[in-house]
């Protein structure tokens, strides 16, 4: 999984009270037919649909995101100190124009 520094390019650091925090999903080459963002409270590793799912299925939430070459997703972090140390994992999954699935390498965020 990429480092937290790699993830902080657009939406800043995942810190308590960062109301502008966001994740950006990028797709290349071309624009996928459908994209979802999987968020969970831990890591996972499961082979499915020809990809490795890296989020915890038991706590996973799927969010449909617009398809595009570069799509930001706002994920504001509440100003609540009890979230410090909280782990959030994220992975984007895309249905490609070839009807195959592709996914990101996953991302592990520790709220600061």
Secondary structure in CASP SS format (residue, H / E / C, confidence):
PFRMAT SS
TARGET T0000
AUTHOR 0000-0000-0000
METHOD secondary structure of the structure
MODEL  1
X C 1.00
X E 1.00
X C 1.00
X H 1.00
X H 1.00
X H 1.00
X H 1.00
X C 1.00
X C 1.00
X C 1.00
X C 1.00
X C 1.00
X C 1.00
X C 1.00
X C 1.00
X C 1.00
X C 1.00
X C 1.00
X C 1.00
X C 1.00
X C 1.00
X E 1.00
X E 1.00
X E 1.00
X E 1.00
X E 1.00
X C 1.00
X C 1.00
X C 1.00
X C 1.00
X C 1.00
X C 1.00
X C 1.00
X E 1.00
X E 1.00
X E 1.00
X E 1.00
X E 1.00
X E 1.00
X E 1.00
X C 1.00
X C 1.00
X E 1.00
X E 1.00
X E 1.00
X E 1.00
X E 1.00
X E 1.00
X C 1.00
X C 1.00
X E 1.00
X E 1.00
X E 1.00
X E 1.00
X E 1.00
X C 1.00
X H 1.00
X H 1.00
X H 1.00
X C 1.00
X E 1.00
X E 1.00
X E 1.00
X E 1.00
X E 1.00
X C 1.00
X C 1.00
X C 1.00
X C 1.00
X E 1.00
X E 1.00
X E 1.00
X E 1.00
X E 1.00
X C 1.00
X C 1.00
X C 1.00
X C 1.00
X C 1.00
X C 1.00
X H 1.00
X H 1.00
X H 1.00
X C 1.00
X C 1.00
X C 1.00
X E 1.00
X E 1.00
X E 1.00
X E 1.00
X E 1.00
X E 1.00
X E 1.00
X E 1.00
X E 1.00
X C 1.00
X C 1.00
X C 1.00
X C 1.00
X C 1.00
X E 1.00
X E 1.00
X E 1.00
X C 1.00
X C 1.00
X C 1.00
X E 1.00
X E 1.00
X E 1.00
X E 1.00
X C 1.00
X C 1.00
END
